Amino acid sequence: MKAFLLASVVAFAAVPAMADSILLTAKVDNVLVNTSTSASGTLDISNQSFGPIFNLNSLTIDSQTFLTPPDILKTNTLDVAQDATGTHTLVIDITAFGLSGPNALTALLNEFSVTGLTTGWSAQEQTFINGVLQADTGVFTTPSGSADLFSSAFLGSTFNAEVVYTINSNGVGSFNGGIDIATAAVPEPATWGMMLLGFLGLGAAFRRKLALPLAA
């Protein structure tokens, strides 16, 4: 992952550095297949081939300029499909650069969703601030699911926000989901306790799902 993040930074070096600019990179089986950029704080992509394996049907990315506080970065809704056979890995990395921050330690809400995942596929969703991991869903294997995870990060006067989708395919199928980052009020202790129980239950469900034998 560190090597991938470094590659993203190197790729962006060729793009003029501007406040609230967006960089998207896509890799299929560790081969770069797409680089898309925007300097306006919003990026819409549709009907875009990601190499010969995947097709991005739609994706809307909005960062701070186009969002109402407390939202920082929204990536909804990622819809990709594979029309070929075989197993492949698609990694989509989206970074918003030069966002305005409070220059203080800030509570964050990391919102993850999977609204469509073909049986036999899996997906992992992650968020980062200035390259530092904030939240990780683990591996989704069910057709749908969601998670709201709290974290905290120092947001300087300017900072970068990033989301990463890692999609593992198995034959013809599709993935549909989203990731959002927003500032948040610090949860009460009781809320932390309920969240912890929920995370433990989510992890147990994932382990049970992974332990099931594959259908013949």
ZADOLUM-427249 format. One record per residue: x, y, z of N, C-alpha, C in turn; residue in three letters. Coordinates in Angstrom, 1 decimal. Example, Ala and Ser with C-alpha at 12.3 -4.5 7.8 and 13.67 -1.06 7.14 Angstrom:
2
NODE,13.2,-5.7,7.8,12.3,-4.5,7.8,13.2,-3.3,7.8,ala
NODE,12.8,-2.2,7.1,13.7,-1.1,7.1,12.9,0.0,7.9,ser
end
This chain:
216
NODE,0.8,-1.2,0.0,0.0,0.0,0.0,0.9,1.3,0.0,met
NODE,2.0,1.2,0.8,2.9,2.4,0.9,3.4,2.7,-0.5,lys
NODE,3.8,1.6,-1.3,4.4,1.8,-2.6,3.3,2.4,-3.5,ala
NODE,2.1,2.0,-3.4,1.0,2.5,-4.2,0.7,4.0,-3.9,phe
NODE,0.7,4.3,-2.6,0.5,5.7,-2.3,1.6,6.6,-2.8,leu
NODE,2.9,6.1,-2.8,4.0,6.9,-3.3,3.8,7.1,-4.8,leu
NODE,3.4,6.0,-5.5,3.2,6.1,-6.9,2.1,7.2,-7.2,ala
NODE,1.1,7.3,-6.4,0.0,8.3,-6.6,0.6,9.7,-6.5,ser
NODE,1.5,9.9,-5.5,2.1,11.2,-5.3,3.0,11.6,-6.4,val
NODE,3.7,10.6,-6.9,4.6,10.9,-8.1,3.8,11.2,-9.3,val
NODE,2.7,10.5,-9.5,1.8,10.8,-10.7,1.3,12.2,-10.6,ala
NODE,0.9,12.6,-9.4,0.3,14.0,-9.2,1.3,15.1,-9.4,phe
NODE,2.6,14.7,-9.3,3.7,15.8,-9.4,3.6,16.4,-10.8,ala
NODE,3.1,15.7,-11.8,3.0,16.2,-13.2,1.9,17.2,-13.3,ala
NODE,1.0,17.2,-12.3,-0.2,18.1,-12.4,0.0,19.4,-11.6,val
NODE,-0.3,20.6,-12.1,-0.1,21.8,-11.3,-0.8,21.7,-10.0,pro
NODE,0.0,22.0,-8.9,-0.5,22.0,-7.6,-1.5,23.1,-7.3,ala
NODE,-2.7,22.8,-7.0,-3.8,23.8,-6.8,-4.6,23.4,-5.6,met
NODE,-5.2,24.4,-4.9,-6.0,24.1,-3.8,-7.2,23.4,-4.2,ala
NODE,-7.6,22.4,-3.4,-8.8,21.6,-3.6,-8.8,21.0,-5.0,asp
NODE,-7.8,20.3,-5.3,-7.7,19.6,-6.6,-7.8,18.1,-6.3,ser
NODE,-8.2,17.3,-7.3,-8.5,15.9,-7.2,-7.6,15.1,-8.1,ile
NODE,-7.1,14.0,-7.6,-6.4,13.0,-8.4,-7.0,11.6,-8.2,leu
NODE,-7.3,11.0,-9.3,-7.8,9.6,-9.3,-6.8,8.7,-10.1,leu
NODE,-6.4,7.6,-9.5,-5.6,6.6,-10.2,-6.3,5.3,-10.1,thr
NODE,-6.2,4.5,-11.1,-6.8,3.1,-11.1,-5.7,2.1,-11.6,ala
NODE,-5.6,1.1,-10.8,-4.7,0.0,-11.2,-5.4,-1.3,-11.3,lys
NODE,-5.2,-2.1,-12.3,-5.7,-3.4,-12.4,-4.6,-4.4,-12.4,val
NODE,-4.6,-5.3,-11.4,-3.5,-6.3,-11.2,-2.2,-5.6,-11.2,asp
NODE,-2.2,-4.4,-10.4,-1.0,-3.6,-10.2,-0.4,-2.9,-11.4,asn
NODE,-1.2,-2.8,-12.4,-0.8,-2.0,-13.7,-1.7,-0.8,-13.7,val
NODE,-1.1,0.4,-13.9,-1.8,1.6,-14.0,-2.6,1.7,-15.3,leu
NODE,-4.0,1.9,-15.1,-4.8,1.9,-16.3,-5.5,3.2,-16.5,val
NODE,-5.5,4.1,-15.5,-6.2,5.3,-15.6,-5.7,6.4,-14.6,asn
NODE,-5.5,7.6,-15.1,-5.3,8.7,-14.2,-6.2,9.9,-14.7,thr
NODE,-7.0,10.3,-13.7,-7.9,11.4,-14.0,-7.7,12.5,-13.0,ser
NODE,-7.8,13.8,-13.4,-7.5,14.9,-12.5,-8.6,16.0,-12.7,thr
NODE,-8.7,16.8,-11.6,-9.6,18.0,-11.7,-9.0,19.0,-10.7,ser
NODE,-9.0,20.3,-11.2,-8.6,21.4,-10.3,-9.7,22.2,-9.7,ala
NODE,-10.9,21.7,-9.9,-12.1,22.5,-9.5,-12.8,22.0,-8.2,ser
NODE,-12.3,20.9,-7.6,-13.0,20.3,-6.5,-14.1,19.4,-6.7,gly
NODE,-14.3,19.0,-8.0,-15.3,18.0,-8.4,-14.8,17.3,-9.6,thr
NODE,-15.2,16.0,-9.7,-14.7,15.1,-10.8,-15.8,14.1,-11.0,leu
NODE,-16.4,14.1,-12.2,-17.4,13.1,-12.6,-16.8,12.3,-13.7,asp
NODE,-17.0,10.9,-13.6,-16.5,10.0,-14.6,-17.6,9.0,-14.9,ile
NODE,-17.8,8.7,-16.2,-18.8,7.8,-16.6,-18.4,7.0,-17.8,ser
NODE,-18.8,5.8,-17.9,-18.5,5.0,-19.1,-17.0,5.0,-19.5,asn
NODE,-16.2,4.8,-18.5,-14.7,4.8,-18.7,-14.2,3.4,-18.6,gln
NODE,-13.4,3.0,-19.7,-12.8,1.7,-19.6,-11.6,1.7,-18.7,ser
NODE,-11.4,0.8,-17.8,-10.2,0.7,-17.0,-9.5,-0.6,-17.5,phe
NODE,-8.8,-0.4,-18.6,-8.1,-1.5,-19.3,-9.1,-2.4,-19.9,gly
NODE,-8.7,-3.6,-20.3,-9.7,-4.5,-21.0,-10.6,-5.3,-20.0,pro
NODE,-10.4,-5.1,-18.7,-11.1,-6.0,-17.8,-12.3,-5.3,-17.2,ile
NODE,-12.1,-4.0,-16.7,-13.2,-3.3,-15.9,-13.7,-2.2,-16.7,phe
NODE,-15.0,-1.8,-16.4,-15.6,-0.6,-17.0,-16.2,0.2,-15.8,asn
NODE,-15.8,1.5,-15.7,-16.4,2.3,-14.7,-17.6,2.9,-15.2,leu
NODE,-18.8,2.5,-14.7,-20.0,3.0,-15.2,-20.3,4.4,-14.7,asn
NODE,-20.0,4.7,-13.5,-20.2,6.1,-12.9,-19.5,6.3,-11.6,ser
NODE,-19.1,7.5,-11.4,-18.4,7.9,-10.1,-18.5,9.4,-10.1,leu
NODE,-19.0,9.9,-8.9,-19.0,11.4,-8.7,-18.1,11.6,-7.4,thr
NODE,-17.1,12.5,-7.6,-16.2,12.9,-6.5,-16.4,14.4,-6.2,ile
NODE,-16.7,14.7,-5.0,-16.8,16.1,-4.6,-15.9,16.3,-3.4,asp
NODE,-15.1,17.4,-3.4,-14.3,17.7,-2.2,-14.8,19.1,-1.7,ser
NODE,-14.1,19.6,-0.7,-14.5,20.7,0.1,-15.2,21.8,-0.6,gln
NODE,-14.7,22.3,-1.7,-15.3,23.4,-2.4,-16.8,23.2,-2.8,thr
NODE,-17.1,22.0,-3.1,-18.5,21.7,-3.6,-19.4,21.1,-2.5,phe
NODE,-18.9,21.1,-1.2,-19.6,20.4,-0.2,-19.9,21.4,1.0,leu
NODE,-21.0,21.1,1.7,-21.4,21.9,2.9,-20.7,21.3,4.1,thr
NODE,-20.1,22.1,4.9,-19.5,21.5,6.2,-20.6,20.8,6.9,pro
NODE,-20.2,19.6,7.5,-18.8,19.2,7.9,-18.2,18.3,6.8,pro
NODE,-18.8,18.1,5.6,-18.3,17.1,4.6,-16.9,17.6,4.1,asp
NODE,-16.0,16.7,3.9,-14.6,16.9,3.4,-14.5,16.4,2.0,ile
NODE,-14.8,15.1,1.9,-14.6,14.4,0.6,-15.7,13.3,0.5,leu
NODE,-16.4,13.3,-0.6,-17.5,12.4,-0.9,-17.2,11.7,-2.2,lys
NODE,-17.3,10.4,-2.3,-17.1,9.6,-3.5,-18.3,8.7,-3.7,thr
NODE,-19.3,9.2,-4.3,-20.6,8.4,-4.5,-21.1,8.6,-5.9,asn
NODE,-21.6,7.6,-6.5,-21.4,6.2,-6.0,-20.5,5.5,-7.1,thr
NODE,-19.5,4.8,-6.6,-18.7,4.0,-7.5,-19.4,2.8,-8.0,leu
NODE,-19.5,2.7,-9.3,-20.2,1.6,-10.0,-19.3,1.1,-11.1,asp
NODE,-18.7,-0.1,-10.8,-17.8,-0.7,-11.8,-18.2,-2.1,-12.1,val
NODE,-17.9,-2.6,-13.3,-18.3,-3.9,-13.8,-17.2,-4.6,-14.5,ala
NODE,-17.2,-5.9,-14.4,-16.3,-6.7,-15.2,-17.1,-7.7,-16.1,gln
NODE,-16.7,-7.6,-17.4,-17.4,-8.4,-18.4,-16.6,-9.6,-18.8,asp
NODE,-15.4,-9.8,-18.3,-14.5,-10.9,-18.6,-14.5,-11.9,-17.5,ala
NODE,-13.9,-13.1,-17.9,-13.7,-14.1,-16.9,-12.4,-13.9,-16.1,thr
NODE,-12.2,-14.7,-15.1,-11.0,-14.6,-14.4,-11.1,-13.8,-13.1,gly
NODE,-10.0,-13.9,-12.3,-10.0,-13.2,-11.0,-9.0,-12.0,-11.2,thr
NODE,-9.4,-10.8,-10.8,-8.5,-9.6,-10.9,-8.7,-8.7,-9.7,his
NODE,-7.8,-7.8,-9.6,-7.8,-6.8,-8.5,-7.8,-5.4,-9.1,thr
NODE,-8.8,-4.6,-8.7,-8.9,-3.2,-9.1,-8.7,-2.4,-7.9,leu
NODE,-7.7,-1.5,-7.9,-7.5,-0.5,-6.8,-7.7,0.9,-7.4,val
NODE,-8.7,1.6,-6.8,-9.0,3.0,-7.1,-8.6,3.9,-6.0,ile
NODE,-7.7,4.8,-6.2,-7.2,5.7,-5.2,-7.6,7.1,-5.6,asp
NODE,-8.3,7.8,-4.7,-8.8,9.2,-4.9,-8.3,10.1,-3.8,ile
NODE,-7.5,11.1,-4.2,-7.0,12.1,-3.3,-7.4,13.5,-3.6,thr
NODE,-7.9,14.2,-2.6,-8.2,15.6,-2.7,-7.0,16.4,-2.0,ala
NODE,-6.4,17.3,-2.7,-5.2,18.0,-2.2,-5.6,19.4,-1.9,phe
NODE,-4.8,20.0,-0.9,-4.9,21.4,-0.6,-6.2,21.8,0.1,gly
NODE,-6.8,20.9,0.9,-8.1,21.3,1.5,-7.8,22.2,2.7,leu
NODE,-8.7,23.0,3.1,-8.5,24.0,4.2,-8.9,23.4,5.5,ser
NODE,-8.0,23.5,6.5,-8.2,22.9,7.8,-8.2,23.8,8.9,gly
NODE,-8.5,23.4,10.1,-8.6,24.2,11.3,-7.2,24.4,12.0,pro
NODE,-6.2,23.6,11.5,-4.9,23.6,12.2,-5.0,23.1,13.6,asn
NODE,-5.8,22.0,13.7,-6.0,21.4,15.0,-6.4,19.9,14.9,ala
NODE,-6.2,19.2,16.0,-6.6,17.8,16.1,-8.2,17.8,15.9,leu
NODE,-8.7,17.0,15.0,-10.1,17.0,14.6,-10.7,15.6,14.6,thr
NODE,-11.9,15.5,15.1,-12.6,14.2,15.0,-13.2,14.1,13.6,ala
NODE,-13.1,12.8,13.1,-13.6,12.6,11.8,-14.6,11.4,11.8,leu
NODE,-15.5,11.5,10.9,-16.4,10.4,10.6,-16.1,9.8,9.2,leu
NODE,-15.8,8.5,9.2,-15.5,7.8,7.9,-16.7,6.9,7.6,asn
NODE,-17.4,7.2,6.5,-18.6,6.5,6.2,-18.3,5.6,5.0,glu
NODE,-18.6,4.3,5.1,-18.4,3.3,4.1,-19.7,2.6,3.7,phe
NODE,-19.8,2.3,2.5,-21.0,1.5,2.1,-20.7,0.6,0.9,ser
NODE,-21.4,-0.6,0.9,-21.4,-1.4,-0.3,-22.9,-1.7,-0.5,val
NODE,-23.3,-1.3,-1.7,-24.8,-1.5,-2.0,-25.0,-2.5,-3.1,thr
NODE,-23.9,-3.0,-3.6,-24.0,-4.1,-4.6,-22.7,-4.8,-4.8,gly
NODE,-22.6,-6.0,-4.5,-21.3,-6.8,-4.7,-21.7,-8.2,-5.1,leu
NODE,-21.2,-8.6,-6.3,-21.5,-9.9,-6.9,-20.9,-11.0,-6.0,thr
NODE,-21.7,-12.1,-5.8,-21.3,-13.2,-5.0,-19.9,-13.7,-5.5,thr
NODE,-19.0,-14.0,-4.6,-17.7,-14.4,-5.0,-16.7,-13.3,-5.1,gly
NODE,-17.2,-12.0,-5.1,-16.3,-10.9,-5.1,-16.1,-10.4,-3.7,trp
NODE,-15.0,-9.6,-3.5,-14.8,-9.0,-2.2,-14.3,-7.6,-2.4,ser
NODE,-14.5,-6.7,-1.4,-14.1,-5.3,-1.5,-13.6,-4.8,-0.1,ala
NODE,-12.6,-3.9,-0.2,-12.1,-3.3,1.0,-12.1,-1.8,0.8,gln
NODE,-12.5,-1.0,1.8,-12.6,0.5,1.7,-11.7,1.1,2.8,glu
NODE,-11.0,2.1,2.4,-10.1,2.8,3.4,-10.1,4.3,3.2,gln
NODE,-9.8,5.0,4.3,-9.6,6.4,4.3,-8.3,6.8,4.9,thr
NODE,-7.7,7.9,4.4,-6.4,8.4,4.8,-6.5,10.0,4.9,phe
NODE,-5.7,10.5,5.9,-5.4,11.9,5.9,-3.9,12.1,5.9,ile
NODE,-3.5,12.9,4.9,-2.1,13.1,4.6,-1.3,11.8,4.6,asn
NODE,-1.9,10.8,4.0,-1.2,9.5,3.8,-1.3,8.6,5.0,gly
NODE,-1.9,9.0,6.1,-2.0,8.2,7.3,-3.4,7.5,7.4,val
NODE,-3.4,6.2,7.5,-4.6,5.5,7.6,-5.5,6.0,8.7,leu
NODE,-6.8,6.2,8.4,-7.8,6.6,9.4,-8.8,5.5,9.7,gln
NODE,-9.3,4.8,8.7,-10.2,3.8,8.9,-10.2,2.8,7.8,ala
NODE,-10.5,1.5,8.2,-10.4,0.4,7.2,-11.6,-0.5,7.5,asp
NODE,-12.4,-0.9,6.5,-13.5,-1.7,6.7,-13.2,-3.2,6.9,thr
NODE,-11.9,-3.6,6.6,-11.7,-5.0,6.5,-12.3,-5.4,5.1,gly
NODE,-12.6,-6.7,5.0,-13.1,-7.2,3.7,-14.6,-7.4,3.7,val
NODE,-15.3,-6.7,2.8,-16.7,-7.0,2.6,-16.8,-8.2,1.6,phe
NODE,-17.7,-9.1,2.0,-17.9,-10.3,1.1,-19.4,-10.4,0.8,thr
NODE,-20.3,-9.7,1.5,-21.7,-9.8,1.4,-22.2,-8.8,0.3,thr
NODE,-23.4,-9.1,-0.2,-23.9,-8.2,-1.3,-24.0,-6.7,-0.9,pro
NODE,-24.3,-6.5,0.4,-24.4,-5.1,0.9,-23.9,-5.0,2.3,ser
NODE,-23.5,-3.8,2.7,-23.1,-3.6,4.1,-22.7,-2.1,4.2,gly
NODE,-22.5,-1.7,5.5,-22.1,-0.3,5.7,-21.4,-0.3,7.1,ser
NODE,-20.6,0.8,7.2,-19.9,1.0,8.5,-19.6,2.5,8.7,ala
NODE,-19.8,3.0,9.9,-19.5,4.4,10.2,-18.4,4.3,11.3,asp
NODE,-17.2,4.7,10.9,-16.0,4.6,11.8,-15.5,6.0,12.2,leu
NODE,-15.2,6.2,13.5,-14.7,7.4,13.9,-13.2,7.4,14.0,phe
NODE,-12.5,8.5,13.8,-11.0,8.6,14.0,-10.7,10.0,14.3,ser
NODE,-9.5,10.3,14.5,-9.0,11.7,14.7,-7.7,11.9,14.0,ser
NODE,-7.5,13.1,13.5,-6.3,13.5,12.7,-6.0,14.9,12.9,ala
NODE,-4.8,15.3,12.8,-4.4,16.7,12.9,-4.6,17.3,11.5,phe
NODE,-5.6,18.2,11.3,-5.8,18.9,10.1,-5.2,20.2,10.1,leu
NODE,-4.1,20.4,9.4,-3.4,21.6,9.3,-4.2,22.7,8.6,gly
NODE,-3.5,23.8,8.4,-4.2,24.9,7.6,-4.6,24.4,6.2,ser
NODE,-3.7,23.5,5.7,-4.1,22.7,4.5,-3.8,21.3,4.7,thr
NODE,-4.5,20.4,4.1,-4.3,19.0,4.3,-4.8,18.2,3.1,phe
NODE,-4.5,16.9,3.0,-5.0,16.1,1.9,-5.9,15.0,2.5,asn
NODE,-7.0,14.7,1.8,-7.9,13.6,2.2,-7.9,12.6,1.1,ala
NODE,-8.0,11.3,1.4,-7.8,10.2,0.4,-8.7,9.0,0.8,glu
NODE,-9.3,8.4,-0.3,-10.0,7.2,-0.1,-9.5,6.2,-1.1,val
NODE,-9.5,4.9,-0.7,-9.0,3.8,-1.5,-10.0,2.7,-1.5,val
NODE,-10.4,2.2,-2.7,-11.2,1.1,-2.9,-10.3,-0.1,-3.5,tyr
NODE,-10.4,-1.2,-2.9,-9.7,-2.4,-3.4,-10.7,-3.5,-3.7,thr
NODE,-10.9,-3.8,-4.9,-12.0,-4.7,-5.4,-11.4,-5.9,-6.0,ile
NODE,-11.7,-7.1,-5.4,-11.2,-8.4,-5.9,-12.4,-9.1,-6.6,asn
NODE,-12.2,-9.2,-7.9,-13.3,-9.8,-8.7,-13.1,-11.3,-9.0,ser
NODE,-14.2,-12.0,-9.3,-14.1,-13.4,-9.7,-15.2,-13.6,-10.8,asn
NODE,-14.8,-13.4,-12.0,-15.7,-13.6,-13.1,-16.6,-12.4,-13.4,gly
NODE,-17.6,-12.5,-14.2,-18.5,-11.4,-14.6,-19.2,-11.0,-13.4,val
NODE,-19.3,-9.7,-13.2,-20.0,-9.1,-12.0,-19.8,-7.6,-11.9,gly
NODE,-20.1,-7.1,-10.7,-20.0,-5.7,-10.5,-19.9,-5.3,-9.0,ser
NODE,-19.4,-4.1,-8.8,-19.3,-3.5,-7.4,-20.0,-2.2,-7.4,phe
NODE,-20.7,-1.9,-6.3,-21.3,-0.6,-6.2,-21.2,-0.2,-4.7,asn
NODE,-20.6,1.0,-4.5,-20.4,1.5,-3.1,-19.9,2.9,-3.0,gly
NODE,-19.7,3.4,-1.8,-19.2,4.7,-1.6,-18.4,4.9,-0.4,gly
NODE,-17.6,6.0,-0.3,-16.8,6.3,0.9,-16.9,7.9,1.0,ile
NODE,-17.2,8.3,2.3,-17.3,9.7,2.6,-16.4,10.0,3.8,asp
NODE,-15.8,11.2,3.9,-15.1,11.7,5.0,-15.7,13.0,5.5,ile
NODE,-16.0,13.1,6.8,-16.5,14.4,7.3,-16.0,14.6,8.7,ala
NODE,-15.9,15.9,9.1,-15.6,16.2,10.5,-16.8,15.8,11.3,thr
NODE,-16.5,15.5,12.6,-17.6,15.0,13.5,-17.4,15.4,14.9,ala
NODE,-18.5,15.5,15.6,-18.4,15.7,17.1,-17.8,14.4,17.7,ala
NODE,-17.1,14.6,18.8,-16.5,13.4,19.5,-17.6,12.6,20.1,val
NODE,-17.6,11.3,19.8,-18.7,10.5,20.4,-18.6,10.4,21.9,pro
NODE,-19.8,10.3,22.6,-19.8,10.1,24.0,-19.3,8.7,24.4,glu
NODE,-18.8,8.5,25.6,-18.2,7.2,26.0,-19.2,6.1,25.7,pro
NODE,-20.5,6.3,26.0,-21.4,5.2,25.8,-21.5,4.9,24.3,ala
NODE,-21.4,5.9,23.4,-21.4,5.7,22.0,-20.2,4.9,21.6,thr
NODE,-19.0,5.2,22.1,-17.8,4.4,21.8,-18.1,2.9,22.2,trp
NODE,-18.7,2.7,23.3,-18.9,1.3,23.7,-19.8,0.6,22.8,gly
NODE,-20.9,1.2,22.3,-21.8,0.6,21.4,-21.1,0.4,20.0,met
NODE,-20.3,1.3,19.6,-19.5,1.2,18.4,-18.6,0.0,18.5,met
NODE,-17.9,-0.2,19.6,-17.0,-1.3,19.8,-17.7,-2.6,19.6,leu
NODE,-18.9,-2.7,20.3,-19.6,-3.9,20.2,-20.0,-4.2,18.8,leu
NODE,-20.4,-3.1,18.1,-20.8,-3.3,16.7,-19.7,-3.8,15.8,gly
NODE,-18.5,-3.2,16.0,-17.3,-3.6,15.2,-16.9,-5.0,15.5,phe
NODE,-17.0,-5.5,16.8,-16.7,-6.9,17.1,-17.7,-7.8,16.4,leu
NODE,-19.0,-7.4,16.4,-19.9,-8.2,15.7,-19.7,-8.3,14.2,gly
NODE,-19.3,-7.1,13.6,-19.0,-7.0,12.2,-17.9,-7.9,11.9,leu
NODE,-16.8,-7.9,12.7,-15.6,-8.7,12.5,-16.0,-10.2,12.6,gly
NODE,-16.8,-10.6,13.5,-17.2,-12.0,13.7,-18.0,-12.4,12.5,ala
NODE,-18.9,-11.5,12.0,-19.6,-11.9,10.8,-18.8,-12.1,9.6,ala
NODE,-17.7,-11.3,9.4,-16.8,-11.5,8.3,-16.1,-12.8,8.4,phe
NODE,-15.6,-13.1,9.7,-14.9,-14.4,9.9,-15.8,-15.6,9.6,arg
NODE,-17.0,-15.5,10.0,-18.0,-16.6,9.7,-18.2,-16.8,8.2,arg
NODE,-18.3,-15.6,7.5,-18.5,-15.6,6.0,-17.3,-16.2,5.3,lys
NODE,-16.1,-15.9,5.8,-14.9,-16.4,5.1,-14.7,-17.9,5.4,leu
NODE,-15.2,-18.4,6.5,-15.1,-19.7,6.9,-16.0,-20.7,6.2,ala
NODE,-17.1,-20.1,5.5,-18.0,-21.0,4.8,-17.4,-21.6,3.6,leu
NODE,-17.6,-22.9,3.3,-17.1,-23.5,2.0,-17.7,-22.8,0.8,pro
NODE,-16.9,-22.7,-0.2,-17.3,-22.1,-1.5,-18.3,-23.1,-2.2,leu
NODE,-19.4,-22.5,-2.8,-20.3,-23.3,-3.5,-19.7,-24.0,-4.7,ala
NODE,-20.1,-25.2,-5.0,-19.5,-26.0,-6.1,-19.9,-25.4,-7.4,ala
end
